[in-house]
């Protein structure tokens, strides 16, 4: 006879405390991180550096396994740093604990927030879509030319708008055309791969293009060096455009087509949403003013973060960004960046970066070190958040090259945007995969080639430049 109370208890436990895959990863990674930290205990000299090592292993493991959302890992990093970094007793706060929470007020957070407001303004007034459609219609309709144009537009938009939002927008524009093509038509895969690839590398172009850029610039500015929005564009934009053209050439070679023309003009026509002309002009003016002040920062001296308040304030008071829009801002991205910045502070201030750098064989060649960290950033970004990879590697790189802060920070930040090999490597890849045009193996071709060549190209370019 079955004990009904026993069965009821099992059912209650199953429903209330399910031992899911994520919970299993969560606990297993925590245990393994602690064991690995104990094995490496002799390589760190202080309790703070040991606790920082455990935190690094734990955060990296949770980021890679996705045992919890990336922003949740960042919140855990901040909380752990406050309570447990120097003493595992929760009753003892870490000394100068405010520096682990002050990353929320880091100028980079406000720069990105200003970029998010610009993106919402462009999307709410449909400036982004109108511009893309009008350009597409006037550029011709040969497949190769259209693919190049779509990828260049995607790359440029990703420099100023979230690459995730840009990818969604571009798939909306080209989606009807792709759906009308035969399933075996190679250009379907060329467009489906070209859009996320261009969105990812296009983010190199500006500080607000991707989270790793923001962390790298934050590190440079924290060191008191003069390096701003215009300087980043001078470095990142050429690399972004060259890599976009390279990827276009790879896709043209990989997916040859017999089609003579693609009909975008008829396919993209859709019911128009009423847009207030005044709002559109406000967005255009604000966009031009903000970008101009960002680019000319060395001339007028206004901090980039202060300029970011122009779209934040104007779009709020004019109603272009409404309450619902504000709620939909990617706050999880800002939390992720704040946690990444905190992890960088922890790794550096605890002495862990110094201990790790002592384990790396001495190489008296700056270029080799740059290339090595470039490949590490690219490789890690394929399996974990590129923000997390950047946060982990930059403090270590600074310890090895303390006099080359700009070069090592830029190398790691830019190479983190070369991860394309898996559907989970970037949000644009995940969006392309979710649309059903691709299989997982389709990402390998461009991902492997870019992963092999791009880090070396970026490192050599920066080495020659600086």
N, C-alpha and C positions, 0 to 999 in steps of 0.2 A: 504494500500500500504506500502511495506517495504521500509524504508529509507536506500538506498544503502550505504550512507556515514556511517550510524550507524553500519550496518553489516560489512563494510570494517574496521571500527575502532575496532570492536570486534575481527575480524579475525587477525588484526595486533597485538593487545594486546595478543591474544591467542598464536600467533606464536613467538612473540618476548619476552614476559614476562609471560611464562606459570607458573601458580601457582601449581607447582608440589608437590608431597608428600614430597620431601626433603626440598623444600623451606618452606613448612608449618611447618615441624619439626624444621627447623632452627629458624624461627621467634617465634614459640610457646615456644620452649625451652628457648630462650633468655628472653622472657617475664616472664616465670615461674621462671627462675633462679633469675631474679631481684626481683620478689615478695618474693621468699623464703629467699633471702638474707636480704630483708627489715624486714621480720618476725624475723629473727635471729640477727637483728642489735644490740640488747641489750647485746648479748653474746660476742661481739668483742668491743675492746676499742679504736681502731684507724681507720682512714680512709683507710690506707693501708691494714689492715687486713680485713676490710669490702669489699674492692675491690678485694682482693685475694679470699675471700669467693665466691663472684659473679663469678670470673673467674673459680674457682674450679667447681662450680655447672654447669656453662655453658659448660666447656670443657668436664666434665663427661657426661652431657646430650647429647652433640653432638657426643661423642665417642660411647655411647650406642646406640643411634638412627641411627648412620651412616648418619646423615644429610649432612655431607661433608666427604671427605676422611680423614682418621686419620692423615696423614701428614699435611693436611690443618689446622686441629685443632691445631697441634703443632706450625705451623707458626703463627696462630692467638695468641697463648699463648705468644710467644716471642714478637710480636708486641704490644699486650696489656700491657705486663710487662714494655716495654720501655716507652710508652706514657701515660698509664692510671692507673698504679698501685698505685701511691701516690697522683695523682691529676687527676680528670676526664677531665681536660682541655688539649686538644692535644698540646697546645703551651708550656706545662711544661713537660720536660722530667723527668723520675724517676732518683733519685740520684743513682750514681754508676750503670747506666743503662748497662754498658759494661758487667757486670756479667751475665746479662740475654742473651747476645749474645755469650759470651765466651764458652757456652756449646758446640758450634760447634768445638772448639779446645780441648775439653775434651779428655784425653787419650783413653777413652772407644770408642770414635768414630773411632780413628785410629786402635784400636785393631780389631774392627768389620770389618773395611775396609780391613785390612790384611787378615782376615778370608774369606771375599768375594773374594779376589784375589786368595786365595788357592782353593776355590770352583770352580772358573772359570777355573783355570788351570787343576784341576782334571776332570772337565766335558769336556773341549775342547780336551783333549788328551784321553778321555774315560777311564781313570784309574779307576774311580768309578764303571762304568758299568762292565769293564773287571774283576775287583776284585770280585764283587758281583756274576757275572755269574760263574766264575771259582770255587768259594767257594760253590755255590749252587749245582753245578754238582758233587762235591766230598763229599757231606755230607749225601748222601742217599736221598731216595724219599718218605719216609713215611710221611703222612700229618702232624702229630703232630711235627715231627722233622723239617720238612721244615718250618712250621709256626714259630717255635721257632727260627730257623736260620734267617729267613727273618726279624723277629722282632728285634733280636739282632743286625743284620747288620744295620737295619734302625736306631736303637738307637745309635750305634757307629758312623755312618756317621753323624747323627744329632748333635753330639758333636763338629764336626769340619766344617760341611757344613750346610747351611740354612736348617732348617727342612722342609721348603716348597720345596726346590730343591730336598732334599732327598726323600720326598714323591712322587714327580713326577717321579724321577728316578726309585724307587722301583715299582711303578705301571707300568712303561714301561717294566720292567723285568718280572713281574709276570702277566701282563695284558693278554698276549696270553693264558696262562694256565687258568686263571680265565674265560676268554671268552669261552674256550673249555668245561668248566664244565657245567653241567645241572643247570638251573636257580634255582632249588630247593635244590641244593647241599649246605649243611651248611658251607662247607669250603670256599665258595665264600665270605660269610659275615665275616667269621673268619679272612681271609686275608685282606679283605677290611677295617675292623675295626682295625686289628692288626698293620697295617702299620702306619696310622696316630697316633694311640695311642703311639706306640714306638717312633715315630718321636718327639712327644710332650714331653714325659718324658725323652727321651734321651738327649734333649737339656739341662737338668740339669747338665750334666757331665762336661762341660767346660764353661769358661767365654764367649766364642764366640758362645755357643750353642743356646742362646736365648737372646732377648733384656732385659728381667727382670734381668738376670744374670749380664749383663753389668751395669745396673743402680745400682744394689746392690753393686757390686765391686767398682764402681765409688764413692758411698757414703762412703764405708769403707776406700778407699784410700784418699778421701778428708779429712777424720778425722785424717790422718797421721799415720794410722795403717799399719803394715807390713802384707799384705795378698795379694798373687798374684795368678798366673795361677796354679801353682802346688798345693797350698793350696786349691784352689777351686776344682780341680780334686779329691783331697783326700776326700773331702766331697761329691761332686756332683756325681762322677762316681759310687760309691757303691749304692747310692740311685737310680740312673737312672737304673742300671742293675737289682737291686732287684725289682723295680716297673715294669720293662719290663717283667721279669719272672712271676711276679704275674699276670699281665694282660694276658700273654700267657696262664696261667693256667685257668683263668676265661673264656677265649674264648674257650679253649678246652672243658671245662665243659658245656658251653652254646651252643656250636655248634658241637655235636658229629657226626662223619661221619663213613660210612661203607667202604670208599675208602681204598685200601691197598697201593696205590702208586700214586705219582704225577710226571708227566713227564715234568720236567723243561728243560732237555737237548735239546729235540727236539723243544720245543715250543719257546725257547728264541733265536733260531738261526735267524739271520736277516742279511740283506746286511751290510757288514762291511764298515765303513768309514775309509779312508786312514789317518793314524796317523803317523806323523814324529817321528821316534824312539828317535832322539836327544831331541825333545821337551818333550817327556815322561820322559826321564831321568832327564832333568832339573827340571821338576815338582816334581819328586820323591825326588831328592836331596834337593830342596828348601823346600818341605813339611817336610822332616826329620829334616833339619837344624832349621827351624822356630819353629816347635813343641818342639824340644830338648831345644832350648834357652828359650822358654816360660816356660817349665817345670822346668828347672834348674836356673831360674831367681835369687833365693836367693844365688846361688853359684857365679855367675859372675857379678851380680849387674846391668846388662843392663835393663832399663825399658821395660816393656812388649810392650808399645806403640812404642818404638824405634825399637824393634825387628820386629814389624809388617811391617816396611818399606822394609824388605828383599824381601818378595814376591811381594810387590807393585812395587819396582824398578826392580827386576830381570825379572819378567814376562812382564813388560812394555818394557824394552830395548831389550829383546830377541824376542819380537813379539808374545809371547804366548797369551797375552791379547792385543787385537787389539782395534782400536778406537770404532768399533761397540760394542765390549764387554764392553768397559768402559761406553758407553752410557746406556747399559742395566743393570748396577749395580743397586742394590735396594736402590737408593738414598732416596726413600720415607721412608725406614726403618731408615736410618740415621737421616733424618729430624724428624721422630717420636721420636727417642731416645733423640735428642737434645731438642725437646719441652718438653719431659717428665722430663729431667734433669732441665730445666728451671722452670717447674711447681714445682718441689721439692724445688728449691731455693726460689721461691716465697712463698710457704706455710711456709717454715721455717723462712725466714728473715722478713716476714711481721708480724710475731707473731701469724699467724692463727693456726699453729700446736699447739702452747701452749694453745690457747683458746679452741681448740677441745679436747685436752688432759684433760683439766679441767672439761669437761662435761662427761668424761668417769669415771664410778665408780672406786674408788681406790681399787686396788687389790694388796696385798702385796705377790704376788706369780709370779715369773718370768715365770715359765712353763705355767701357765694358760694364761698369757698375750701372750706368744708365740703361743700357740694353737689358741687363739682367732684371732690373726692377720693372722695366717695360713689359717683359714677358711674364713676370710674376703678376703684374696688374691685369694684363690681358687674360691670363690663364685663370686666375682666381675669379675674375668677373664673369666667367662663363658658368661658374657653379655656385656663385653667391652674389649678393647685391654688390654692384660696382661701387656704391657708396661705402659699403662695409670694407671692401677690398682696399679702397683708397685710404680709409681711416686707419687701417692696420698698417699699411706699407709706408705711408709718408713719414710717421715718426721714426721708423726704423731707418729709412733712407736718409733722413736728416742727421741721424747719429753717425752714419757712415760718411756722408758728404756734408758736414756742417757748414762749409763755406760755399756750397752750391745750392742754396735753398731754392732759388727760382728754377734751376734746371731739373733738380730731382722731383720737385713738386709738380712741375708741368709735365714731366715725363710720365709719372704715375697717373696723374689726373687724366691726361689725354689718352694714354694706352688703355685705361679702364673703359673707354668707349669703343674698343675694337673687338668686343665679345659678341660673336654672332653664331656660334657653332651649335647651340641648342635652342629649342623653343622657349625654354625658361631663362635663357641668358639675358634677355631684355624684355620689357613690356611690349615694345613694338613687335618683337618676334612672336610673343605669345598671342598678340592680336591677329597677326597674319596666320598663325597656325589655327586659331579658333575659327577663322573665316572658312576653313575647309578646303582651301586651295592647295595646301601643302601637306606633306608628310614629314616626319621628324628627320629622315635622312636627307631631305632636300636642303636643309640648312648647312650641311657639312661642307659642301663645295666652297662657297664663298667664305664660310666661317674659318675653315682650315687655312685657306690661302691668306686671308686677312690676318689671321692670328700668327702666321709664319713671318710675313713680310712687314706688316704695319708697325709693330713695336720697334724694329730696327730702324725703319725709315724715320719714325718720330724721334727716336733717341739721337740719331745722327744729325737730323735737321736742327734739333735744339742745341746739340753740342757745337755745331758749326755756327749757329746764330749767336750764341752767348759766349 
